[in-house]
Amino acid sequence: MQPVPTAEIITIGDELLYGQVIDTNSAFLGQELGKLGIRVRQITSVSDRADEIVTALDLARTRANVVLTTGGLGPTKDDLTKHILTRYFNTELVLDEPSLRNVEAIFARFNRPVTEVNRQQAFLPASCVPVPNAMGTAPGMWFEDQGTVFVSMPGVPFEMKRMMTDTVLPRLAAHFQVPPIEHIVVQTAGLGESMLAEQIADWEDALPANVKLAYLPSLGAVRLRLTGTDDGQPDLRGRMEALLPALRAQLGSHIFAETDIPLEQAVGQLLAARGLTVSTAESCTGGYLAHKLTSVAGSSQYFRGSVVAYHNDIKINRLGVLPETLAAHGAVSEEVVRQMAEGARQRLGTDVALATSGIAGPDGGTEEKPVGTFWLAYADEHQTIARKIAFNRSRQLNIEYVTHALLNLLRLSLPAAE
């Protein structure tokens, strides 16, 4: 059996090292290569210095069959990657007519003349195979040298992703005879990583030798990823799927999806399937819950609206919270959050509603109600459920955690499908 090919990712740009730009490209590349069966051995970030880029290329080719670089292909003087690769592969720049036509077409759409700087982007190393850029003016480059594939792509994420999806991944799949590999994702909420691992320990111990389990925790959730590699037997995926009923029996309602989707999308699918509408009443989350719900395409089918009731006057006048309830219990209380959820459901005319009130910090807490104290509520025509949680990290993490907890409360509390 041919060895599994390996890859190294090199991200190029001072802005990455200074922290001015977050490297999201490497995560995407690692995920997509993994789906193809190509294992990433290393991720390296280098500055816009020619000597550092060359050193990174020299080292990468000793470790990997595929070297992917992103960045440094723009039209400005600090974009050096193309020129460095031209020297590295001992070739020269020549005009690539299809790339020039792409540049001209982009400028024509904006009714602007092609500048000489942008025309130069159509000059590519003679020894490369041009990689079309459907989203921008900088083409990518594919080189093969002494058994190693080098691919250079733009650093702009949406340009790089389209280039990978349209061209690079299909070419890599055709170039390498990769042993079959399968991934199955199971998404869970409501159990921490260690508790989850303990609960399914016997199931994990019984996995076949060619199936590995990875725990991928995030805020309020853990993604389980099963990776199966070829063992010479037929129907690898079918045999992996046959492992899932026992996992479902162990985890029950903690599983919210068996595909790689976020919780807000899974909740949206439940609402749409059951023909239910939802609204939100938010204090401490400041509209973040509504943002998550509406980030899903098609959410207008089930999301009606939100009241961001940050001030008590809004809670009273827009949601119908009783002044005496606020006076007796304070805004961060079970009594108030229940009335917020019930008021949102009635006044926005939805089947169900969510509400939250809490102290996100970093200040504003008291001895009785410290920072990180939150009340959540769910309401439908039959019941109102309230939950208190304590979680204190940074202000943003507090807001994100509470939002995730509200989405999970909605998932678990929805009326059953008729």
Legacy VTK file of the C-alpha trace (Angstrom):
# vtk DataFile Version 3.0
C-alpha trace
ASCII
DATASET POLYDATA
POINTS 418 float
0.000 0.000 0.000
1.329 3.429 -0.919
2.333 5.580 2.086
-0.130 8.277 3.083
1.036 11.621 1.660
1.835 14.390 4.102
1.593 18.146 3.827
3.095 21.274 5.321
1.357 24.640 5.334
3.404 27.850 5.160
1.600 31.124 5.828
3.471 34.208 4.673
3.055 37.757 5.966
4.281 40.097 8.680
0.648 40.854 9.550
0.218 37.271 10.782
3.259 37.437 13.035
2.244 40.825 14.448
-1.208 39.488 15.253
-2.884 42.053 13.010
-4.544 39.262 10.999
-5.796 35.969 12.426
-4.673 32.887 10.492
-7.917 31.140 9.546
-6.422 29.703 6.352
-4.463 26.955 8.101
-7.550 25.594 9.840
-9.425 25.376 6.540
-6.491 23.786 4.736
-5.947 21.229 7.489
-9.609 20.225 7.471
-9.810 19.887 3.697
-6.546 17.977 3.382
-7.661 15.638 6.165
-10.872 14.867 4.289
-8.718 13.932 1.309
-6.514 11.662 3.428
-3.439 13.916 3.385
-2.026 14.446 6.869
-0.648 17.860 7.808
2.730 17.448 9.483
3.485 21.063 10.304
2.185 24.628 10.001
4.799 27.378 9.717
4.349 31.159 9.661
7.091 33.348 8.222
7.581 37.049 7.562
7.817 38.761 4.185
11.584 38.189 4.066
13.002 36.269 1.123
15.575 34.350 3.155
12.985 33.168 5.700
10.585 32.037 2.965
13.332 30.067 1.200
14.426 28.444 4.473
10.820 27.437 5.190
10.492 25.900 1.711
13.769 23.981 2.097
12.703 22.532 5.446
9.150 21.762 4.348
10.237 19.629 1.408
12.240 17.399 3.753
9.097 16.646 5.768
6.196 16.600 3.331
5.029 15.538 -0.119
2.816 18.616 -0.452
3.818 22.172 0.492
1.012 24.743 0.469
1.820 28.427 0.844
-0.618 31.296 1.320
0.105 34.994 1.102
2.414 37.362 -0.716
0.714 37.263 -4.144
-0.816 40.737 -4.135
0.127 43.632 -6.415
2.164 45.674 -3.920
5.926 45.796 -3.355
5.787 43.763 -0.139
4.199 40.826 -1.988
7.315 38.808 -2.775
6.183 35.193 -2.980
5.908 34.910 -6.772
9.359 36.399 -7.340
10.927 34.210 -4.660
9.388 31.081 -6.186
10.640 32.106 -9.631
14.211 32.171 -8.311
13.682 29.110 -6.118
12.706 26.966 -9.100
15.323 28.582 -11.361
12.876 29.843 -13.951
11.589 33.150 -15.350
8.360 35.100 -15.401
6.254 34.856 -18.543
2.857 36.274 -19.416
-0.018 33.841 -18.867
-2.768 34.955 -21.244
-5.714 33.300 -19.382
-4.623 35.036 -16.171
-4.410 38.365 -17.973
-7.910 37.899 -19.417
-9.183 37.213 -15.876
-7.594 40.442 -14.589
-9.063 42.409 -17.501
-12.516 40.920 -16.932
-12.475 41.865 -13.252
-11.514 45.480 -14.014
-14.094 45.656 -16.797
-16.856 44.695 -14.330
-15.965 47.792 -12.333
-15.550 49.913 -15.482
-11.922 50.643 -14.624
-8.753 50.394 -16.727
-6.213 47.693 -15.864
-3.244 49.201 -14.078
0.275 48.100 -14.942
0.700 46.809 -11.394
-2.281 44.502 -11.799
-1.209 43.476 -15.302
2.040 42.240 -13.773
0.014 39.756 -11.710
-0.582 37.800 -14.931
3.168 37.136 -15.282
3.910 33.740 -13.725
6.940 31.438 -13.373
7.388 29.528 -16.646
7.685 26.163 -14.855
4.417 26.415 -12.915
0.935 25.299 -13.812
-1.303 28.360 -13.279
-4.149 27.910 -10.780
-7.141 30.091 -11.743
-8.449 32.595 -9.208
-12.218 32.910 -9.605
-12.446 35.538 -6.848
-9.483 37.846 -7.458
-6.650 39.022 -9.690
-3.772 36.943 -8.279
-3.524 33.446 -9.821
-2.086 30.574 -7.847
0.844 28.416 -8.914
1.405 24.654 -8.930
4.982 23.321 -9.090
6.329 19.796 -9.041
9.966 19.426 -8.077
11.857 16.256 -7.138
8.726 14.434 -6.036
7.231 17.298 -4.014
4.179 19.323 -4.999
4.324 23.028 -4.162
1.155 25.142 -4.411
1.167 28.893 -3.846
-2.164 30.625 -3.190
-3.372 34.088 -2.124
-3.665 34.867 1.546
-7.154 36.380 1.187
-9.317 33.616 2.708
-12.247 33.684 0.276
-9.862 33.636 -2.707
-7.786 30.777 -1.278
-10.822 28.680 -0.305
-12.375 28.913 -3.760
-9.036 28.056 -5.372
-8.598 25.011 -3.136
-12.135 23.778 -3.704
-12.257 24.344 -7.466
-8.766 23.302 -8.500
-6.166 22.330 -5.911
-8.029 19.584 -4.051
-9.154 17.793 -7.236
-5.584 17.945 -8.595
-4.137 16.590 -5.359
-6.678 13.760 -5.356
-5.676 12.868 -8.915
-1.951 13.194 -8.224
-1.768 10.960 -5.147
-3.244 7.508 -4.727
-4.518 8.118 -1.224
-5.802 5.121 0.791
-9.529 5.441 1.547
-10.295 7.483 4.653
-13.657 8.288 6.210
-14.727 10.825 8.828
-17.918 10.807 10.897
-18.736 13.740 13.177
-21.032 13.547 16.199
-21.822 16.852 17.943
-22.611 16.946 21.652
-23.673 19.605 24.153
-24.136 19.649 27.894
-21.193 17.448 28.873
-17.612 18.568 29.415
-14.800 16.742 27.647
-13.617 14.714 30.641
-17.141 13.713 31.694
-17.958 12.770 28.116
-14.815 10.661 27.826
-15.645 8.852 31.039
-19.215 8.157 29.926
-18.183 6.548 26.623
-14.910 4.943 27.780
-16.074 1.362 27.226
-17.430 2.212 23.771
-14.169 3.926 22.833
-12.054 0.993 24.091
-14.030 -1.360 21.834
-13.402 0.618 18.627
-11.677 -1.310 15.807
-7.940 -0.718 15.409
-8.446 1.236 12.173
-10.959 3.679 13.712
-9.678 6.513 15.911
-11.715 8.900 18.055
-10.801 12.571 18.557
-12.367 14.906 21.123
-12.679 18.472 19.789
-14.034 20.674 22.592
-15.403 24.168 22.143
-17.363 26.544 24.358
-20.258 24.486 25.733
-19.886 21.634 23.253
-17.642 18.725 22.268
-17.344 17.461 18.709
-16.498 13.785 18.401
-14.674 12.878 15.207
-14.334 9.268 14.127
-11.606 8.706 11.527
-11.468 5.380 9.759
-8.549 4.269 7.578
-8.461 1.541 4.962
-7.997 -1.963 6.393
-8.525 -3.877 3.177
-12.134 -4.737 4.001
-15.145 -3.424 2.031
-17.624 -0.701 3.067
-15.472 1.241 5.523
-18.107 3.932 6.073
-20.898 1.414 6.576
-18.903 -0.378 9.242
-18.193 2.936 10.977
-21.864 3.934 10.922
-22.684 0.598 12.550
-20.746 1.832 15.609
-23.096 4.781 16.181
-26.197 3.144 17.715
-24.205 2.151 20.798
-22.854 5.714 21.067
-26.364 7.139 20.796
-27.508 4.819 23.572
-24.699 6.129 25.792
-25.199 9.845 25.123
-28.911 10.209 24.377
-30.067 13.828 24.142
-26.530 15.168 24.553
-26.120 14.525 20.813
-27.482 17.451 18.809
-26.181 16.573 15.328
-24.396 13.844 13.423
-22.926 16.199 10.895
-20.542 19.128 11.147
-23.030 21.955 11.773
-23.239 24.513 14.613
-25.868 24.289 17.336
-27.821 27.261 15.983
-28.248 25.458 12.670
-29.350 22.242 14.368
-31.890 24.212 16.415
-33.085 25.984 13.283
-33.685 22.651 11.586
-35.801 21.507 14.538
-37.877 24.695 14.504
-38.413 24.503 10.744
-39.309 20.808 10.819
-41.885 21.375 13.564
-43.299 24.553 12.042
-42.510 26.641 15.140
-41.523 30.303 15.453
-39.147 31.789 18.020
-38.366 35.197 19.492
-35.807 36.403 22.028
-35.695 38.841 24.916
-32.100 39.690 25.730
-30.430 41.747 28.375
-26.847 40.639 29.090
-26.345 39.023 25.661
-27.215 42.284 23.900
-28.682 40.687 20.773
-26.004 38.019 20.340
-28.575 35.241 20.634
-30.654 36.788 17.841
-27.482 37.159 15.789
-26.684 33.453 16.126
-30.212 32.413 15.198
-30.307 34.693 12.151
-26.818 33.694 10.979
-28.419 30.536 9.558
-29.682 30.734 5.996
-33.467 30.394 5.927
-33.929 31.566 9.516
-36.728 33.926 8.426
-38.887 30.795 8.300
-38.878 30.546 12.099
-37.293 33.672 13.663
-39.726 36.577 14.257
-37.711 39.148 16.184
-35.953 40.217 19.355
-36.202 42.784 22.119
-32.845 43.863 23.551
-34.085 44.980 26.938
-30.905 46.291 28.485
-32.615 48.913 30.622
-35.330 48.032 33.117
-37.694 50.521 31.464
-37.581 48.415 28.290
-38.249 45.267 30.269
-41.342 46.915 31.727
-42.672 48.810 28.700
-41.791 46.397 25.876
-41.913 42.996 27.568
-44.460 43.511 30.323
-42.171 42.741 33.245
-43.905 43.947 36.405
-42.173 46.840 38.220
-42.847 45.157 41.566
-41.068 42.009 40.337
-37.978 44.039 39.466
-38.156 45.875 42.772
-38.481 42.679 44.791
-36.005 40.435 42.977
-33.771 42.570 40.740
-33.222 42.244 37.010
-30.980 39.188 37.367
-33.500 36.786 38.815
-35.675 33.818 37.953
-38.861 35.814 38.341
-37.801 38.543 35.907
-36.362 36.260 33.243
-39.557 34.192 33.265
-41.638 37.297 32.652
-39.248 38.409 29.911
-39.634 35.116 28.031
-43.417 35.079 28.448
-43.648 38.707 27.393
-41.547 38.165 24.275
-43.645 35.176 23.226
-46.917 37.060 23.670
-45.880 40.435 22.260
-43.906 39.117 19.296
-46.491 36.438 18.576
-44.267 33.363 18.504
-44.701 29.755 19.523
-41.637 29.800 21.781
-39.343 32.436 23.258
-36.007 32.660 25.004
-34.824 35.208 27.543
-31.696 35.972 29.479
-30.522 38.373 32.137
-27.198 38.304 33.904
-23.934 39.987 34.816
-21.424 39.573 31.996
-18.724 41.654 33.672
-16.017 42.562 34.134
-17.745 44.612 36.836
-21.305 45.113 38.082
-21.453 42.089 40.346
-22.397 41.956 44.018
-21.706 39.513 46.821
-25.154 38.016 46.300
-24.952 38.071 42.498
-21.314 37.989 41.402
-20.080 38.499 37.851
-20.902 35.366 35.871
-24.399 34.924 37.339
-26.981 34.339 34.618
-30.643 33.401 34.423
-32.051 31.820 31.272
-35.655 31.095 30.384
-37.666 29.248 27.764
-41.402 29.734 27.289
-44.052 28.102 25.144
-47.830 27.929 25.518
-47.627 25.081 28.041
-44.603 25.846 30.200
-41.920 28.288 31.212
-38.548 26.838 32.221
-35.865 28.843 34.008
-32.240 27.887 34.623
-29.477 29.548 36.589
-25.883 29.143 35.460
-22.593 30.427 36.819
-19.816 30.985 34.307
-17.152 33.668 34.523
-14.366 34.081 32.008
-14.007 37.232 29.905
-17.053 39.338 29.058
-17.178 38.039 25.482
-16.755 34.409 26.516
-19.505 34.843 29.107
-21.876 36.149 26.431
-20.982 33.339 24.014
-21.347 30.636 26.662
-24.748 31.913 27.792
-25.942 32.103 24.189
-24.884 28.503 23.589
-26.651 27.439 26.793
-29.844 29.186 25.645
-29.743 27.453 22.268
-29.289 24.120 24.004
-32.159 24.882 26.396
-34.334 25.631 23.358
-33.300 22.365 21.707
-34.124 20.293 24.766
-37.394 22.071 25.591
-39.169 22.265 22.227
-42.528 20.498 21.996
-42.278 17.117 20.343
-43.097 16.867 16.666
-46.736 15.962 16.004
LINES 1 419
418 0 1 2 3 4 5 6 7 8 9 10 11 12 13 14 15 16 17 18 19 20 21 22 23 24 25 26 27 28 29 30 31 32 33 34 35 36 37 38 39 40 41 42 43 44 45 46 47 48 49 50 51 52 53 54 55 56 57 58 59 60 61 62 63 64 65 66 67 68 69 70 71 72 73 74 75 76 77 78 79 80 81 82 83 84 85 86 87 88 89 90 91 92 93 94 95 96 97 98 99 100 101 102 103 104 105 106 107 108 109 110 111 112 113 114 115 116 117 118 119 120 121 122 123 124 125 126 127 128 129 130 131 132 133 134 135 136 137 138 139 140 141 142 143 144 145 146 147 148 149 150 151 152 153 154 155 156 157 158 159 160 161 162 163 164 165 166 167 168 169 170 171 172 173 174 175 176 177 178 179 180 181 182 183 184 185 186 187 188 189 190 191 192 193 194 195 196 197 198 199 200 201 202 203 204 205 206 207 208 209 210 211 212 213 214 215 216 217 218 219 220 221 222 223 224 225 226 227 228 229 230 231 232 233 234 235 236 237 238 239 240 241 242 243 244 245 246 247 248 249 250 251 252 253 254 255 256 257 258 259 260 261 262 263 264 265 266 267 268 269 270 271 272 273 274 275 276 277 278 279 280 281 282 283 284 285 286 287 288 289 290 291 292 293 294 295 296 297 298 299 300 301 302 303 304 305 306 307 308 309 310 311 312 313 314 315 316 317 318 319 320 321 322 323 324 325 326 327 328 329 330 331 332 333 334 335 336 337 338 339 340 341 342 343 344 345 346 347 348 349 350 351 352 353 354 355 356 357 358 359 360 361 362 363 364 365 366 367 368 369 370 371 372 373 374 375 376 377 378 379 380 381 382 383 384 385 386 387 388 389 390 391 392 393 394 395 396 397 398 399 400 401 402 403 404 405 406 407 408 409 410 411 412 413 414 415 416 417
